[in-house]
Amino acid sequence: MALIDEVKQVCSRLASVGWRDLLLQHGLDITATNLQQELIKELPAINRQIAGFEDFAFEGKRAIEVGNPSRSLLFHALASPNVVSENLSAYPTFAELEIIENFVYGVQPPSIQDLQVLARGQMLAIAVFASEYRPASETVQRQHADMCFSRTGVARVGTAQPLYNGKLRGFLPSFEGDLKETFRVLPARYSAYIAVQRTGNFQSFGPLRFQNGDNTRLFWVPLHKLFNGTECIRGFDLQVALNAHHVNQKLRRIHLALKNAGWNEPDISNSPFIFTDGIAEFTTGSDFSTGLLVPVVHPNLVEAATYQGKLLTFKVPPNSPILSSSLSIPPVMNARHAPEYVHARHKILPNGQQENLNDRKNVEAVVRAGGYDAQHYLDFTGDGSIKAICPELAVAIPRNVPAYSLVSAPDFFPSCDQRELLEWTEQSVPTRLRQNLWEVPPETLSDDRFAPNLQLENVDFRAEDKTVTAIVSLPRQGSVQQRPLNGSPTIRQAYLPDAAA
């Protein structure tokens, strides 16, 4: 089916539930007979006084601006979580938003030569980004609503299926009627783009929270989204697939760090010391986009580990360092090669019975003394990569850059934003109080400039590609940043982490 026909289906469904009347106030008729002509014509009567359209890019003049979602009025209307009205009885699905987004890039598909001109002589690559459309206050440039990108995505594990709220344009971590112990998984959305590397530029594209030296660092900048079919790049019939690979090796890392904890090779190369299944998968649901990575739902966030048909335990080392009442694994040369702390408060007695050390008043002293067998627990988090596969472009654009993917623990403070906390600390807290305000400052990962997930077995690091990629902002062409994706203060959609990728 041609893209315009898919767009017609979206517009037809939404027109009858209030969207036609809303968009007519801007001079846009989504029921026009020649819909494509209607979408690309200049709109002289865009009304930015209507709620939700105040932060639509001032340069935007059309319902669809070729290659630019933030200047496309139709995309802004459907994607912005601020565009809500009592006169709208339904909102676009996640999949419908992607149809409109693809049409932005496909209404006049560029050629490879066009993209090379746009790259200004820089080498093109196929790069994967996590992305979200955000109101102006949540973008890098904070001038208008914009599409934001990250080279790292964060999904959140949970005990229930994801729940998308069309009105909020995001996924809810919980919903009225859920049990209080329910955590809904929160997906991360990934897409493949043709991209180039450019040095940071505070005036033109960022990155977020620009630092000294960013003007000499290289940042991946998306130029054109890739999607299936003949309307993406002129002269090509593309088939684009995203492959996900994640690994959980927490228990393995623990035993590499704790040499006398009871397990060594070859056991620690087996599951559950290390595993790749049951972490996250791309959804195939019709209401979701093709690049939605959804953590696998499990009945519990953690469970007792078993190995070879028995409970898996480890020997808590004597004279152990502790973090509160958990076993602590110190860093080596300021680098962590294993989890920072390990649960060690369920003691397994010689008869196989379990003693809950939390019931002891001196639990910290018991853990510090060590010398007992403790139950190992595992969770279903992991980290890994998202790689784009597009055979038709393998010759024209051979370089392929995967995204870094984190499948992490639930966010217990979904309405609390790290960047906002940092800015409040820097701007509103008196200098004399800042030093003692946070025991651990809520620094965002994007404030560091490190390659992701080095997975060092020792301190010797060799990288084939030594460039550092982080998040940037493109006020004129879309913005790229690194911070948690949250379309509104009350939800977590997919996640953009505060991490350099």
C-alpha positions as CSV (number, residue, x, y, z in Angstrom):
1,M,0.0,0.0,0.0
2,A,1.3,3.5,-0.9
3,L,2.2,5.7,2.0
4,I,-0.5,8.3,1.1
5,D,-3.2,5.6,1.2
6,E,-2.0,4.6,4.8
7,V,-2.2,8.3,5.7
8,K,-5.7,8.5,4.3
9,Q,-6.8,5.7,6.5
10,V,-5.3,7.4,9.6
11,C,-7.0,10.7,8.7
12,S,-10.3,9.1,7.9
13,R,-10.5,7.4,11.3
14,L,-9.5,10.5,13.2
15,A,-11.6,12.9,11.2
16,S,-14.8,11.7,12.7
17,V,-13.6,11.9,16.3
18,G,-12.9,15.6,16.3
19,W,-9.6,16.0,14.5
20,R,-11.1,17.4,11.3
21,D,-12.8,20.2,13.1
22,L,-9.6,20.9,15.1
23,L,-7.3,21.0,12.1
24,L,-9.8,23.1,10.0
25,Q,-9.0,25.9,12.5
26,H,-5.6,25.9,10.9
27,G,-6.9,25.8,7.4
28,L,-6.2,22.0,7.0
29,D,-8.8,19.6,5.8
30,I,-7.8,16.0,6.4
31,T,-10.8,14.8,4.4
32,A,-9.8,16.6,1.2
33,T,-10.2,14.6,-2.0
34,N,-6.6,15.3,-3.0
35,L,-5.1,14.7,0.4
36,Q,-1.5,14.7,-0.6
37,Q,-1.9,18.2,-2.2
38,E,-3.7,19.4,0.9
39,L,-0.9,18.2,3.1
40,I,2.0,19.8,1.3
41,K,0.3,23.1,0.5
42,E,1.2,26.2,2.5
43,L,-1.2,27.0,5.3
44,P,-1.6,30.8,5.7
45,A,-3.9,30.5,8.8
46,I,-2.0,28.4,11.3
47,N,-3.3,29.4,14.8
48,R,-0.7,29.1,17.5
49,Q,-3.1,30.4,20.1
50,I,-4.9,27.1,20.1
51,A,-3.9,25.0,23.1
52,G,-1.1,22.6,22.3
53,F,0.0,24.5,19.2
54,E,1.8,27.3,21.0
55,D,5.2,25.5,20.6
56,F,4.7,24.4,17.1
57,A,7.8,25.6,15.2
58,F,7.4,29.1,13.9
59,E,9.0,28.1,10.6
60,G,6.3,25.5,10.1
61,K,3.9,26.4,7.3
62,R,2.5,23.1,6.1
63,A,0.8,20.0,7.3
64,I,3.7,18.0,6.1
65,E,7.2,19.6,5.6
66,V,9.5,17.3,3.7
67,G,11.9,15.5,6.0
68,N,11.1,17.7,9.0
69,P,8.6,16.4,11.6
70,S,8.8,19.4,13.8
71,R,7.7,21.7,11.0
72,S,4.8,19.4,10.0
73,L,1.6,20.6,11.5
74,L,-0.2,17.3,11.1
75,F,2.6,15.4,12.8
76,H,2.8,17.9,15.6
77,A,-1.0,17.8,16.2
78,L,-1.0,14.0,16.4
79,A,2.3,13.5,18.2
80,S,2.4,16.3,20.8
81,P,1.1,15.3,24.3
82,N,0.0,18.9,24.7
83,V,-2.6,18.7,21.9
84,V,-5.6,17.5,23.8
85,S,-9.2,18.7,23.8
86,E,-12.6,17.7,25.2
87,N,-13.7,17.7,21.6
88,L,-11.4,14.9,20.7
89,S,-12.9,11.5,21.5
90,A,-10.0,9.4,20.3
91,Y,-6.3,9.8,19.7
92,P,-3.8,8.3,17.3
93,T,-2.3,4.9,18.0
94,F,1.5,4.4,18.2
95,A,1.4,2.7,14.8
96,E,-0.6,5.6,13.3
97,L,2.0,8.1,14.5
98,E,4.7,6.2,12.7
99,I,2.7,6.2,9.4
100,I,2.6,10.0,9.5
101,E,6.2,10.2,10.5
102,N,7.2,7.9,7.6
103,F,5.2,10.1,5.2
104,V,7.1,13.2,6.4
105,Y,10.3,11.5,5.1
106,G,8.7,9.7,2.2
107,V,6.5,12.3,0.6
108,Q,9.4,13.4,-1.6
109,P,12.0,10.6,-1.1
110,P,15.6,11.7,-1.6
111,S,18.3,9.9,-3.6
112,I,21.5,8.7,-2.2
113,Q,23.2,11.6,-3.9
114,D,20.8,14.1,-2.2
115,L,21.7,12.7,1.1
116,Q,25.4,12.9,0.3
117,V,24.9,16.6,-0.4
118,L,23.1,17.0,2.8
119,A,26.0,15.3,4.6
120,R,28.3,18.0,3.3
121,G,31.0,15.5,2.4
122,Q,30.9,13.5,5.6
123,M,30.7,9.7,5.4
124,L,27.1,8.4,5.7
125,A,26.2,5.5,8.0
126,I,23.1,3.6,8.9
127,A,22.7,4.4,12.6
128,V,20.0,3.4,15.1
129,F,18.4,5.9,17.4
130,A,15.8,6.0,20.2
131,S,13.4,8.8,19.6
132,E,10.4,10.8,20.8
133,Y,8.5,13.9,19.9
134,R,8.5,16.4,22.8
135,P,7.1,19.7,23.8
136,A,9.4,22.7,23.6
137,S,10.3,22.6,27.3
138,E,11.6,19.1,27.0
139,T,13.8,19.6,24.0
140,V,17.5,20.6,23.8
141,Q,16.9,24.0,22.2
142,R,13.6,24.7,24.1
143,Q,12.4,26.9,21.3
144,H,9.7,24.7,19.8
145,A,8.4,21.1,20.0
146,D,10.8,18.8,18.3
147,M,11.7,15.2,17.5
148,C,14.4,14.2,20.0
149,F,16.9,11.4,19.5
150,S,19.3,9.3,21.5
151,R,22.0,6.8,20.6
152,T,21.0,4.9,23.8
153,G,17.5,3.7,24.7
154,V,16.2,2.6,28.1
155,A,13.3,0.2,28.5
156,R,12.0,-0.8,32.0
157,V,11.2,-4.3,33.2
158,G,7.8,-5.1,34.8
159,T,5.2,-7.6,35.8
160,A,2.4,-6.6,33.4
161,Q,2.0,-5.9,29.7
162,P,2.7,-2.3,28.4
163,L,-0.2,0.1,28.3
164,Y,-0.2,2.9,25.8
165,N,-2.3,6.0,26.5
166,G,-3.1,7.8,23.3
167,K,-4.1,11.0,25.0
168,L,-0.7,11.3,26.7
169,R,1.1,9.8,23.7
170,G,3.0,7.6,26.1
171,F,3.2,4.3,28.1
172,L,1.9,4.2,31.6
173,P,4.0,2.6,34.4
174,S,0.7,1.8,36.2
175,F,-3.0,2.3,35.7
176,E,-6.0,2.8,37.9
177,G,-7.2,-0.7,38.9
178,D,-3.7,-2.2,38.8
179,L,-2.6,-3.9,42.0
180,K,-0.2,-1.8,44.0
181,E,2.6,-4.2,43.4
182,T,2.1,-4.1,39.6
183,F,4.8,-2.6,37.4
184,R,4.0,-2.3,33.7
185,V,6.9,-2.8,31.4
186,L,7.9,0.4,29.6
187,P,9.1,-0.1,26.0
188,A,11.8,1.8,24.1
189,R,11.3,2.9,20.5
190,Y,14.1,2.5,18.0
191,S,14.4,3.6,14.4
192,A,17.1,3.4,11.7
193,Y,18.4,6.6,10.1
194,I,21.0,7.6,7.6
195,A,23.3,9.7,9.8
196,V,26.6,11.6,9.8
197,Q,29.1,12.5,12.5
198,R,29.6,16.1,13.3
199,T,31.4,18.0,16.0
200,G,29.3,19.5,18.7
201,N,28.1,23.0,18.1
202,F,26.3,24.9,20.9
203,Q,24.7,27.4,18.5
204,S,23.4,24.9,15.9
205,F,22.7,21.5,17.4
206,G,24.1,21.0,20.9
207,P,24.4,18.5,22.6
208,L,22.2,18.9,25.7
209,R,24.1,20.5,28.6
210,F,27.0,21.5,26.3
211,Q,30.4,21.0,27.9
212,N,33.9,22.1,27.3
213,G,35.4,20.0,24.6
214,D,32.1,19.1,22.9
215,N,33.1,21.3,20.0
216,T,35.9,18.7,19.3
217,R,33.9,15.6,19.9
218,L,31.9,13.7,17.2
219,F,28.2,13.2,17.6
220,W,25.9,11.2,15.4
221,V,23.2,13.3,13.7
222,P,20.3,11.7,11.9
223,L,19.5,12.9,8.4
224,H,16.8,10.7,7.0
225,K,14.7,7.9,8.5
226,L,14.7,4.5,6.9
227,F,11.6,2.4,6.4
228,N,10.3,-0.4,4.2
229,G,9.3,0.1,0.6
230,T,10.0,2.2,-2.5
231,E,9.1,5.6,-1.0
232,C,12.0,5.9,1.4
233,I,15.0,6.5,-0.9
234,R,14.6,7.1,-4.6
235,G,15.6,4.1,-6.7
236,F,15.5,1.5,-3.8
237,D,12.9,-0.9,-2.6
238,L,14.1,-1.2,1.0
239,Q,13.5,-3.9,3.6
240,V,14.6,-2.6,7.0
241,A,14.8,-4.8,10.1
242,L,16.0,-4.2,13.6
243,N,17.8,-6.9,15.5
244,A,18.1,-6.8,19.2
245,H,20.7,-8.6,21.3
246,H,20.7,-8.3,25.1
247,V,22.6,-10.1,27.8
248,N,22.3,-10.4,31.6
249,Q,25.6,-11.5,33.2
250,K,25.3,-10.1,36.7
251,L,25.9,-13.4,38.5
252,R,28.9,-14.1,36.2
253,R,30.3,-10.7,37.0
254,I,29.8,-11.2,40.7
255,H,31.9,-14.4,40.6
256,L,34.6,-12.9,38.5
257,A,35.0,-10.2,41.1
258,L,34.6,-12.5,44.2
259,K,37.2,-15.2,43.6
260,N,36.3,-17.4,46.5
261,A,32.5,-17.3,46.4
262,G,32.0,-20.9,45.3
263,W,31.7,-20.8,41.5
264,N,34.2,-20.6,38.7
265,E,34.6,-21.6,35.0
266,P,33.1,-23.4,33.2
267,D,29.9,-23.0,35.4
268,I,29.8,-19.2,35.3
269,S,29.6,-19.3,31.6
270,N,26.3,-21.1,31.8
271,S,22.7,-19.9,32.6
272,P,21.7,-18.3,34.9
273,F,25.2,-16.8,35.5
274,I,24.8,-15.4,32.0
275,F,21.7,-15.5,29.8
276,T,20.3,-13.8,26.7
277,D,16.7,-15.1,26.6
278,G,13.6,-13.6,28.2
279,I,14.9,-10.0,28.4
280,A,13.3,-8.0,25.6
281,E,11.8,-8.5,22.2
282,F,10.5,-6.3,19.4
283,T,6.7,-6.3,19.4
284,T,4.6,-7.4,16.5
285,G,1.3,-5.8,17.7
286,S,-0.6,-3.9,15.1
287,D,-1.2,-0.9,17.3
288,F,2.6,-0.4,17.9
289,S,5.4,0.7,15.6
290,T,7.8,-1.8,14.1
291,G,10.7,-0.6,16.3
292,L,9.1,-0.9,19.7
293,L,11.4,-3.0,22.0
294,V,9.3,-4.4,24.8
295,P,10.8,-6.1,27.9
296,V,9.5,-9.7,28.4
297,V,6.9,-9.7,31.2
298,H,7.7,-12.0,34.2
299,P,5.5,-12.7,37.2
300,N,8.1,-11.2,39.6
301,L,10.8,-8.5,39.2
302,V,13.3,-10.9,40.8
303,E,13.3,-14.6,41.6
304,A,15.5,-17.1,43.3
305,A,18.2,-18.5,41.0
306,T,18.6,-22.2,40.4
307,Y,21.3,-24.1,38.8
308,Q,21.5,-27.8,37.9
309,G,18.1,-28.4,39.6
310,K,19.1,-26.8,42.9
311,L,18.9,-23.4,44.5
312,L,21.9,-21.4,43.5
313,T,23.9,-20.0,46.4
314,F,27.3,-18.3,46.9
315,K,29.7,-18.1,49.7
316,V,29.7,-14.6,51.3
317,P,33.4,-13.8,51.8
318,P,34.6,-13.1,55.4
319,N,35.2,-9.5,56.4
320,S,33.0,-8.3,53.5
321,P,32.5,-4.7,52.7
322,I,28.8,-3.8,52.9
323,L,26.5,-1.2,51.5
324,S,23.8,-0.9,54.1
325,S,23.0,-4.5,54.7
326,S,24.0,-5.8,51.3
327,L,27.3,-7.2,50.2
328,S,29.3,-4.5,48.4
329,I,31.7,-5.1,45.5
330,P,34.2,-2.2,45.4
331,P,35.3,-0.7,42.0
332,V,38.8,-1.4,40.7
333,M,40.7,1.7,39.6
334,N,37.4,3.6,39.6
335,A,35.8,1.2,37.2
336,R,33.0,-1.2,38.1
337,H,33.4,-4.7,36.7
338,A,30.5,-6.2,38.7
339,P,27.3,-5.0,40.3
340,E,27.9,-2.5,43.1
341,Y,26.0,-4.5,45.6
342,V,24.6,-8.0,46.0
343,H,21.7,-9.3,48.1
344,A,23.1,-11.5,50.8
345,R,20.4,-11.6,53.5
346,H,18.8,-15.0,52.8
347,K,21.1,-17.5,54.4
348,I,20.8,-21.1,53.3
349,L,21.4,-23.5,56.3
350,P,23.1,-26.9,56.0
351,N,19.7,-28.6,56.1
352,G,18.6,-26.6,53.1
353,Q,16.3,-24.3,55.1
354,Q,16.4,-20.6,54.5
355,E,17.0,-18.0,57.3
356,N,15.9,-14.4,56.6
357,L,18.7,-12.3,58.1
358,N,16.4,-9.3,57.9
359,D,14.9,-10.6,61.1
360,R,18.1,-10.2,62.9
361,K,18.9,-6.9,64.6
362,N,22.6,-7.3,63.7
363,V,22.0,-8.1,60.1
364,E,24.7,-5.7,58.9
365,A,27.3,-7.4,61.2
366,V,26.3,-10.8,60.0
367,V,26.7,-9.9,56.3
368,R,30.0,-8.1,57.1
369,A,31.3,-11.2,58.9
370,G,30.4,-13.5,55.9
371,G,31.3,-17.1,55.8
372,Y,27.8,-18.4,55.0
373,D,25.9,-19.5,51.9
374,A,23.5,-16.9,50.6
375,Q,20.7,-17.4,48.1
376,H,21.5,-15.9,44.6
377,Y,18.7,-13.9,43.0
378,L,18.4,-12.9,39.4
379,D,16.4,-10.3,37.6
380,F,15.5,-9.9,33.9
381,T,17.4,-6.7,33.1
382,G,20.1,-6.6,30.5
383,D,22.0,-4.5,28.1
384,G,23.0,-4.9,24.5
385,S,22.6,-3.5,21.1
386,I,20.0,-2.7,18.4
387,K,21.3,-3.1,14.9
388,A,19.6,-2.2,11.6
389,I,19.7,-4.6,8.7
390,C,19.1,-3.2,5.3
391,P,20.6,-5.4,2.5
392,E,19.6,-3.0,-0.3
393,L,21.9,-0.2,1.1
394,A,24.8,-2.5,2.2
395,V,26.9,-1.4,-0.8
396,A,25.9,2.3,-1.0
397,I,26.2,2.8,2.8
398,P,28.4,0.1,4.2
399,R,29.0,1.6,7.7
400,N,26.4,0.3,10.3
401,V,26.3,1.8,13.8
402,P,24.1,0.0,16.3
403,A,22.4,1.7,19.2
404,Y,23.1,0.9,22.8
405,S,20.1,-0.6,24.6
406,L,19.4,-0.8,28.3
407,V,16.6,-3.0,29.8
408,S,16.7,-1.7,33.3
409,A,14.8,-1.7,36.6
410,P,11.5,0.1,37.1
411,D,11.6,3.8,37.7
412,F,10.3,4.3,41.2
413,F,10.0,8.1,40.7
414,P,8.4,8.4,37.3
415,S,7.5,12.0,37.8
416,C,10.9,13.1,38.9
417,D,13.3,14.2,36.1
418,Q,17.0,14.1,36.6
419,R,17.7,17.1,34.4
420,E,15.1,19.2,36.2
421,L,16.7,18.2,39.6
422,L,20.1,19.2,38.4
423,E,18.9,22.5,37.0
424,W,17.0,23.3,40.2
425,T,20.2,22.5,42.2
426,E,22.4,24.7,40.0
427,Q,20.0,27.6,39.6
428,S,17.9,27.7,42.8
429,V,19.9,26.2,45.7
430,P,22.4,28.5,47.4
431,T,26.0,27.6,46.7
432,R,26.8,27.0,50.3
433,L,24.1,24.3,50.5
434,R,24.7,22.4,47.2
435,Q,27.7,20.4,48.5
436,N,25.6,18.7,51.2
437,L,22.3,18.5,49.3
438,W,22.9,15.1,47.6
439,E,24.9,12.2,48.9
440,V,24.9,11.0,45.3
441,P,24.2,13.9,42.8
442,P,21.4,13.0,40.3
443,E,23.8,13.5,37.4
444,T,22.5,12.4,34.0
445,L,24.5,9.9,32.0
446,S,24.7,12.3,29.1
447,D,26.8,14.6,31.3
448,D,29.6,12.0,30.9
449,R,31.4,11.4,27.7
450,F,32.1,7.7,27.8
451,A,31.6,4.9,25.3
452,P,28.7,2.6,26.6
453,N,29.0,-0.9,28.1
454,L,32.8,-1.4,27.8
455,Q,32.4,-4.8,29.5
456,L,36.0,-4.8,30.6
457,E,37.6,-8.0,31.8
458,N,40.6,-5.9,32.7
459,V,41.6,-2.2,32.6
460,D,43.1,-2.5,29.1
461,F,40.6,-1.0,26.7
462,R,41.0,-1.2,22.9
463,A,38.3,0.2,20.7
464,E,38.1,0.0,16.9
465,D,36.1,3.2,16.8
466,K,37.4,5.7,19.4
467,T,34.9,8.4,18.6
468,V,32.4,9.3,21.3
469,T,28.8,9.7,20.3
470,A,26.3,11.5,22.5
471,I,23.1,13.5,22.1
472,V,22.8,16.6,20.1
473,S,20.0,19.1,19.2
474,L,19.0,20.3,15.8
475,P,16.7,23.3,16.2
476,R,16.2,23.4,12.4
477,Q,16.2,19.8,11.5
478,G,15.1,17.9,14.6
479,S,16.8,17.6,18.0
480,V,18.9,14.9,19.4
481,Q,19.5,14.5,23.2
482,Q,20.0,12.1,26.0
483,R,17.6,12.0,28.9
484,P,14.7,9.8,29.9
485,L,11.8,10.0,27.4
486,N,8.8,11.3,29.3
487,G,6.1,12.8,27.1
488,S,4.5,14.4,30.2
489,P,5.5,14.7,33.9
490,T,3.2,11.8,34.8
491,I,4.3,9.1,32.4
492,R,7.3,7.4,31.0
493,Q,7.0,6.6,27.3
494,A,9.9,4.9,25.8
495,Y,13.2,6.1,27.4
496,L,16.0,8.2,26.2
497,P,18.7,7.8,28.9
498,D,21.0,10.5,30.0
499,A,23.9,8.6,28.6
500,A,26.6,9.1,26.0
501,A,26.3,6.4,23.4
